Amino acid sequence: MEFFNESLDIFKDLNAIEEQVMIKQCIATLFNDTGDFAKAAELLEEAIVTAENLKDNRGEIEAITELGRSHRNLGDSDKAKQLHERALDRSFELKSTVLEIEIRNNLALDLMMLNKTDEAEEEAREALEKASGMEDPYLVYSSYVVLGKIYTKKHLFDKAYNYYQKTVDTIKKIRESIVDENMVQAYIKRRDIQEIYKETSKLLKKMGSTE
């Protein structure tokens, strides 16, 4: 965090506006990941305004997407859904499949939190279909995670377990293809891996209790 704050100060001194947007998004993502969602939202609101003024469409869409995550974490899934729908509409302008996949997965989680699980599944499956055509396994991994969560919410534990197992298999493949462990951790957050193993363990117990 200290590194990002120092970088932000440097870019402010240099009046490097575009770089400030990027750094604010990075800091906001850290706040989201560490639970300070209100601070993340505050920074992202600033980043969106700056990106709009600069006509930095990609920066604006990325900030809107992350802001949606902040609001979902703050318990306002309706607001998150609105933001992610806005980001999705804007993403078509850039024709960025990677952005679209990320936004659809976020939108799927919003819908899941709003108990609209069928719509959530539809969004997540659309994201997975697009991710499957990409060379980046992280995109597929992300979609598997979201589908696992949705099927858990729907109490379809066999399907949920299947997608969590696919997630674990994908993680293993990524580990095998990257020699440097630091690169692996930069690619997939360790806490995400731990979460998947925990969810899989819970599902196995639930599946066992229903037999």
C-alpha positions in Angstrom: 0.0 0.0 0.0 2.8 2.4 0.9 4.3 1.9 -2.6 1.0 2.8 -4.3 0.5 5.9 -2.1 4.1 7.1 -2.8 3.5 6.5 -6.6 0.2 8.4 -6.4 2.0 11.4 -4.7 4.7 11.3 -7.4 2.1 11.3 -10.3 0.3 14.2 -8.6 3.5 16.2 -8.4 4.1 15.5 -12.1 0.4 16.2 -12.9 0.3 12.8 -14.6 -3.5 12.5 -14.6 -3.9 9.2 -16.5 -1.4 7.5 -14.2 -3.3 8.8 -11.2 -6.4 7.0 -12.4 -4.5 3.7 -12.7 -2.9 4.0 -9.2 -6.3 4.9 -7.6 -7.8 1.8 -9.2 -4.9 -0.3 -7.8 -5.3 1.1 -4.3 -9.1 0.7 -4.5 -8.7 -3.0 -5.5 -6.4 -3.4 -2.5 -9.0 -1.8 -0.3 -11.7 -4.1 -1.7 -9.5 -7.1 -1.2 -8.7 -6.2 2.4 -12.3 -5.2 3.4 -12.2 -1.4 3.4 -15.0 -1.2 0.8 -16.1 2.4 1.6 -12.5 3.7 1.0 -12.4 1.7 -2.2 -15.7 3.2 -3.4 -14.5 6.8 -2.6 -11.3 6.4 -4.6 -13.1 4.7 -7.5 -15.7 7.6 -7.7 -12.7 10.0 -8.1 -11.1 7.7 -10.7 -14.3 7.5 -12.8 -14.7 11.3 -12.9 -11.1 11.7 -13.9 -11.3 9.0 -16.6 -14.5 10.6 -18.0 -12.7 14.0 -18.3 -9.8 12.3 -20.0 -12.1 10.3 -22.3 -10.2 7.2 -21.0 -13.0 4.8 -21.8 -11.2 1.6 -20.7 -10.1 3.3 -17.4 -13.6 4.4 -16.8 -15.1 1.0 -17.4 -12.6 -0.8 -15.2 -13.2 1.7 -12.4 -17.0 1.3 -12.7 -16.6 -2.5 -12.6 -14.5 -2.3 -9.4 -16.9 0.2 -7.9 -19.7 -2.3 -8.5 -17.7 -4.9 -6.5 -17.3 -2.3 -3.7 -21.1 -1.8 -3.5 -21.8 -5.5 -3.6 -19.3 -6.0 -0.7 -21.1 -3.1 1.1 -24.3 -5.1 0.8 -25.9 -3.0 -2.0 -26.2 -5.6 -4.7 -28.9 -3.6 -6.6 -26.4 -0.7 -7.0 -23.7 -3.2 -7.9 -25.9 -4.6 -10.6 -26.7 -1.2 -12.0 -23.0 -0.4 -12.2 -22.0 -3.7 -13.8 -24.8 -3.4 -16.4 -23.5 0.1 -17.2 -20.0 -1.2 -17.5 -21.1 -4.1 -19.7 -22.9 -1.7 -22.1 -19.8 0.4 -22.3 -17.5 -2.6 -22.8 -19.1 -3.4 -26.1 -17.7 -0.1 -27.4 -14.2 -1.3 -26.8 -14.9 -4.8 -28.2 -12.8 -6.2 -25.3 -13.8 -9.8 -24.6 -11.6 -9.9 -21.5 -13.4 -6.9 -20.0 -16.8 -8.4 -20.9 -16.0 -11.7 -19.2 -14.9 -10.0 -16.0 -18.0 -7.8 -16.0 -20.4 -10.6 -16.7 -18.9 -12.7 -13.9 -19.4 -9.7 -11.5 -22.9 -9.2 -12.8 -23.6 -12.9 -12.2 -22.5 -12.5 -8.6 -24.8 -9.5 -8.2 -27.7 -11.4 -9.5 -26.9 -14.3 -7.2 -26.9 -12.1 -4.2 -30.3 -10.7 -5.3 -31.5 -14.4 -5.4 -31.9 -14.2 -9.2 -30.0 -17.4 -9.6 -31.3 -18.4 -13.0 -30.3 -15.0 -14.5 -26.9 -15.3 -12.6 -26.3 -18.7 -14.1 -27.1 -17.4 -17.6 -24.5 -14.5 -17.2 -21.9 -16.8 -15.8 -22.4 -19.4 -18.6 -22.1 -16.6 -21.2 -18.8 -15.5 -19.5 -17.5 -19.1 -19.5 -18.4 -19.6 -23.1 -16.4 -16.6 -24.1 -13.6 -17.4 -21.7 -13.2 -20.9 -23.2 -12.3 -19.3 -26.5 -9.5 -17.3 -25.0 -5.9 -18.5 -24.3 -5.9 -17.1 -20.7 -6.8 -19.9 -18.3 -7.4 -17.4 -15.5 -10.6 -16.3 -17.3 -11.9 -19.8 -17.4 -10.9 -20.3 -13.7 -12.8 -17.2 -12.7 -16.0 -18.4 -14.5 -15.7 -21.8 -12.8 -15.5 -20.1 -9.4 -18.6 -18.0 -10.1 -20.6 -21.0 -11.4 -19.6 -23.0 -8.3 -20.9 -20.3 -6.1 -24.2 -20.0 -8.0 -24.8 -23.8 -7.9 -24.1 -23.8 -4.2 -26.7 -21.0 -3.8 -29.1 -23.1 -5.8 -28.3 -26.2 -3.6 -27.2 -28.1 -6.7 -24.2 -29.4 -4.8 -23.1 -32.0 -7.4 -22.8 -29.3 -10.1 -21.1 -26.9 -7.6 -18.6 -29.5 -6.7 -18.0 -30.3 -10.4 -17.1 -26.6 -11.1 -14.9 -26.3 -8.0 -13.1 -29.4 -9.0 -12.6 -27.9 -12.5 -11.2 -24.8 -10.7 -8.7 -26.8 -8.8 -7.6 -28.7 -12.0 -7.2 -25.4 -13.8 -5.0 -24.1 -10.9 -2.9 -27.2 -11.1 -2.4 -26.7 -14.8 -1.4 -23.0 -14.3 1.1 -24.1 -11.6 2.6 -26.7 -13.9 3.0 -24.1 -16.7 4.6 -21.4 -14.6 8.0 -22.2 -13.0 8.3 -19.0 -10.9 6.0 -19.4 -7.8 5.9 -15.6 -7.5 4.4 -15.4 -10.9 1.8 -18.0 -9.9 0.8 -15.9 -6.9 0.5 -12.8 -9.1 -1.7 -14.8 -11.4 -4.0 -16.4 -8.8 -4.4 -15.0 -5.3 -3.6 -17.6 -2.7 -6.7 -16.7 -0.7 -8.9 -17.6 -3.7 -7.3 -21.0 -3.8 -7.9 -21.5 -0.1 -11.5 -20.4 -0.5 -12.1 -23.0 -3.3 -10.7 -25.8 -1.2 -12.9 -24.7 1.8 -16.0 -24.6 -0.4 -15.2 -28.0 -1.9 -14.8 -29.5 1.6 -18.1 -28.0 2.7 -19.9 -29.3 -0.5 -18.5 -32.8 0.1 -20.0 -32.8 3.6 -23.3 -31.5 2.3 -23.4 -34.1 -0.5 -22.6 -36.8 2.1 -25.4 -35.7 4.4 -28.0 -36.0 1.5 -27.1 -39.5 0.5 
